[in-house]
Structures are given as C-alpha cells and as structure tokens.
Amino acid sequence: MDQVCREDVRDQARMMEIGTPAVARAVLVLGTVAGIGMGAFLLTRALTGGDDSAGANVPTVEEIDIRAEGPDFAGKVLHWREMSVQSTPGVPDPANGQAIMTDIWVEFGPLNVPTRVRTVATFEDGGAYQAQLLFPDQGLLLFGHKVPGSEVPGDAACSVTLSGSASLANMEGIRPFFIDSRKAEAAGLVTTATGQPITRPALTASDKALSSESEIDSTEAVVLDADLPQGDLVVHVREEIDSKTGLQLSERVVVTDRAGSPQSESLRSISAIQVFRAGEAPPDTFDKDSLPGVNCE
C-alpha cells in the first residue's frame, strides 16, 4: 500500500477492518504499517497452532480461513450500518474508545468482488469521523479530525487521494462476511451458545423507506468463543453468527496480558443488510458530491 503519511495509513487500516473476521483480517492489514492489526496477527498465529519461536513452522493464513462462501452478490448493491469501538490505552486518536457509526454502501461485480464502495463514519453524536469513496483505480479519504501531534500541514491532514492499489486493498475488507462454524471450531473457536437473541444497530427510517430488492436479517445467533494464549498476551475472541446462514453479526476481540490487564479491545456489529438490484440504489450513492462535508479540526 502506498505510504501517504503515518496518520492516513492508520485510518486506512481502520477502515479496512470493517466487516473482516479477525482470523482473515491479518491478510488485509499486515504489511500496511508496523503496529496496525497486530491483534489479528497474533490471533491468526494462535489459531494455526504456530509458535513465535525462531524457526517455527507457522501455517499460512489461507490454511485456517474460517469464511464460508456466502450468497452471490454479483450485480447487486448492498447497504448496511455498523457500530464499532476500538479501544487501546494511550492512543491519542479522538475516536479511541468511542462508538463509531458507519453507513456502508458496496457494489459487487463478478465473483463477489467489490467494484464501488462508499462509507461515512460518525461519532454517536453525529460529529464527522471519516468518509471514503473507493474505486478500483483510485479512492478518496476524508478525515473529520487531525491526529494530535500530526506534522502534516493544513488540508493534507484532512484528506488523501489513494492510488488504485491502496483503494483496492481497502475495498476488499468492506463486505459482509459469512463464517463456517465447522471451520471455526477446527481453528480453535468453541460454540458456547445457540439460539441467542441479537442486539444490533438499526437501519434508519430513511433507510427503510428505500425500495430494496430484499433484506438479509437475523433473529438468532450462534456464539463462538476462544481464549488464545500468545506469548505474554491472551487474545479473547467472540463471534456471533447467524444460526442459519453463518453471517457474521458481531465480533469482539479483547487482548489482555497474563494478569488480565487489558491491552486493547475492539467490538463491531452490523445491522440488517439491504440488497438492491444494479441501478436501483440511490443514483448519487457513489458520487463524490454525495459525501458529506467534513470540517477537519
């Protein structure tokens, strides 16, 4: 991925994590910048049964991919909302520990490959966090704040244009994911509950007023848990997936030290998903002018 600046790359990696299971996230995030996505990396290695000692034979990410194939969305536009919280002690990001609400639109081409993506993320009070518009040949990121201590002057800290390769990397991680519970259990996650009621973000009244072809919803979840020791840390993972389709409804990843002191925590959950036929989503969905103005402060 192109190195645009330290803060921008960090935010790119944050957006890449939307909708990506922890065990698969490493393949998207690792290599972006040191320190980003390390929880996912540790989880990946723990799930493979690998060892961090020198010369250890650690299987590749692909060998433990817990994702299911899922429905064919080619020629469709999907829309959903997501609530996410990322908390890491000592990180100066204004979003650290704050609930972020993201409105997500994705157009899919053949083989379920995203071809256009639009996301708008806000704080719970509606204040701007960031927005992005992504295409295979380029992308645009807008930030609602500057990172404290940033050395990037003026508007350069508020927006960045991505190359095609960087845009494609972000696009790949923004999609609904479906999990194969049998693969997940083989990778170390254990089913701890079934038939659980679900608390999820809601679509808005304006969302529901749109004429979608169908809606992917869920009423009961299967809960998968794992406590994965990794060196001096323990990675606690909880996945909630739809009991029938395997759709990932929520994910919680908590990293602690051996004494139980928290090192980082992330939580993500999604709303029902609206499915639109090609050409039937709001016509300005993927237009640059449709992105809200962001007052970068």
KALIN-V35744 format. One record per residue. RES is the residue in one letter. SS is DSSP state (alpha for helix, beta for strand, coil for the rest). D_CENTER is the distance of its C-alpha to the mean C-alpha in Angstrom with 2 decimals. Layout:
RES;SS;D_CENTER / RES;SS;D_CENTER
This chain:
M;coil;17.36 / D;coil;19.83 / Q;coil;20.37 / V;coil;20.72 / C;coil;20.98 / R;alpha;19.62 / E;alpha;17.92 / D;alpha;16.48 / V;alpha;15.03 / R;alpha;13.44 / D;alpha;11.78 / Q;alpha;10.83 / A;alpha;9.09 / R;alpha;7.28 / M;alpha;6.18 / M;alpha;5.55 / E;coil;2.91 / I;coil;1.41 / G;coil;3.63 / T;coil;4.66 / P;coil;7.72 / A;alpha;9.07 / V;alpha;12.07 / A;alpha;10.70 / R;alpha;8.21 / A;alpha;11.52 / V;alpha;12.74 / L;alpha;10.27 / V;alpha;10.50 / L;coil;14.04 / G;coil;16.72 / T;coil;14.99 / V;coil;16.79 / A;coil;18.45 / G;coil;16.84 / I;coil;13.18 / G;coil;11.21 / M;alpha;14.52 / G;alpha;13.53 / A;alpha;11.71 / F;alpha;14.87 / L;alpha;17.21 / L;alpha;15.73 / T;alpha;16.04 / R;alpha;19.57 / A;alpha;20.53 / L;alpha;19.56 / T;alpha;21.64 / G;coil;24.52 / G;coil;24.76 / D;coil;26.64 / D;coil;26.01 / S;coil;29.75 / A;coil;31.18 / G;coil;31.75 / A;coil;29.63 / N;coil;28.65 / V;coil;24.90 / P;coil;23.69 / T;coil;21.04 / V;alpha;17.42 / E;alpha;18.57 / E;alpha;21.13 / I;alpha;18.79 / D;coil;16.19 / I;coil;15.81 / R;beta;14.33 / A;coil;16.84 / E;coil;17.78 / G;coil;17.14 / P;coil;19.01 / D;coil;20.10 / F;coil;18.49 / A;coil;20.59 / G;coil;22.16 / K;beta;20.00 / V;beta;17.84 / L;beta;15.17 / H;beta;14.39 / W;beta;12.54 / R;beta;11.65 / E;beta;9.07 / M;beta;10.16 / S;beta;8.53 / V;beta;10.85 / Q;beta;10.96 / S;beta;14.62 / T;coil;16.53 / P;coil;20.31 / G;coil;21.94 / V;coil;19.11 / P;coil;20.57 / D;coil;17.54 / P;coil;18.53 / A;coil;15.09 / N;coil;15.53 / G;coil;15.94 / Q;coil;15.58 / A;beta;13.81 / I;beta;11.77 / M;beta;12.05 / T;beta;10.31 / D;beta;12.30 / I;beta;10.83 / W;beta;13.33 / V;beta;13.16 / E;beta;16.47 / F;beta;16.94 / G;coil;19.88 / P;alpha;21.64 / L;alpha;19.97 / N;alpha;16.79 / V;coil;15.95 / P;beta;14.23 / T;beta;17.11 / R;beta;16.17 / V;beta;13.12 / R;beta;13.50 / T;beta;11.31 / V;beta;13.22 / A;beta;12.07 / T;beta;14.93 / F;beta;16.24 / E;coil;17.78 / D;coil;21.07 / G;coil;19.90 / G;coil;20.13 / A;beta;18.17 / Y;beta;15.25 / Q;beta;14.02 / A;beta;13.96 / Q;beta;13.57 / L;beta;15.45 / L;beta;14.92 / F;beta;17.60 / P;coil;18.63 / D;coil;21.29 / Q;beta;19.79 / G;beta;17.26 / L;beta;17.64 / L;beta;15.72 / L;beta;17.38 / F;beta;17.19 / G;coil;18.75 / H;coil;20.12 / K;coil;21.52 / V;coil;20.77 / P;coil;23.94 / G;coil;26.13 / S;coil;24.66 / E;coil;27.38 / V;coil;26.02 / P;coil;28.60 / G;alpha;28.38 / D;alpha;26.11 / A;alpha;24.74 / A;alpha;22.51 / C;coil;21.32 / S;beta;20.24 / V;beta;19.86 / T;beta;20.40 / L;beta;18.44 / S;beta;20.34 / G;alpha;19.64 / S;alpha;18.27 / A;alpha;15.74 / S;alpha;14.77 / L;alpha;14.51 / A;alpha;12.28 / N;alpha;9.69 / M;alpha;10.45 / E;alpha;10.08 / G;coil;6.35 / I;coil;6.24 / R;coil;8.14 / P;coil;9.21 / F;coil;9.80 / F;beta;13.25 / I;beta;14.56 / D;coil;18.19 / S;alpha;19.58 / R;alpha;22.45 / K;alpha;20.43 / A;alpha;18.37 / E;alpha;21.74 / A;alpha;23.21 / A;coil;20.51 / G;coil;21.43 / L;coil;19.64 / V;beta;22.30 / T;beta;22.57 / T;beta;23.69 / A;beta;23.91 / T;beta;24.19 / G;beta;24.80 / Q;beta;22.90 / P;coil;22.59 / I;coil;19.17 / T;coil;18.22 / R;coil;15.45 / P;coil;14.86 / A;coil;17.59 / L;coil;18.06 / T;coil;20.58 / A;alpha;24.17 / S;alpha;23.76 / D;alpha;20.90 / K;alpha;23.25 / A;alpha;26.07 / L;coil;24.54 / S;coil;26.12 / S;coil;23.47 / E;coil;24.67 / S;beta;23.03 / E;beta;20.41 / I;beta;18.27 / D;coil;18.69 / S;coil;19.29 / T;coil;21.93 / E;coil;21.83 / A;beta;19.42 / V;beta;19.97 / V;beta;18.88 / L;beta;18.27 / D;beta;18.87 / A;beta;19.55 / D;beta;21.12 / L;beta;21.03 / P;beta;23.54 / Q;beta;22.82 / G;coil;25.63 / D;coil;26.08 / L;beta;22.73 / V;beta;21.49 / V;beta;17.90 / H;beta;17.65 / V;beta;15.06 / R;beta;15.01 / E;beta;13.45 / E;beta;14.73 / I;beta;15.21 / D;beta;17.59 / S;coil;21.02 / K;coil;22.04 / T;coil;19.24 / G;coil;16.80 / L;beta;13.91 / Q;beta;11.15 / L;beta;11.83 / S;beta;10.55 / E;beta;9.85 / R;beta;11.74 / V;beta;12.39 / V;beta;15.55 / V;beta;17.39 / T;beta;21.11 / D;beta;24.27 / R;coil;26.98 / A;coil;28.60 / G;coil;25.59 / S;coil;24.82 / P;beta;21.14 / Q;beta;19.57 / S;beta;15.96 / E;beta;13.91 / S;beta;10.38 / L;beta;9.98 / R;beta;7.67 / S;beta;9.59 / I;beta;10.12 / S;coil;13.50 / A;coil;15.77 / I;beta;15.03 / Q;beta;17.83 / V;beta;19.10 / F;beta;21.39 / R;beta;23.88 / A;coil;23.92 / G;coil;25.69 / E;coil;25.37 / A;coil;22.33 / P;coil;23.56 / P;coil;25.29 / D;coil;23.88 / T;coil;20.17 / F;coil;19.55 / D;coil;22.41 / K;alpha;22.10 / D;alpha;24.51 / S;alpha;22.31 / L;coil;19.84 / P;coil;21.01 / G;coil;23.08 / V;coil;21.46 / N;coil;24.05 / C;coil;22.91 / E;coil;24.81
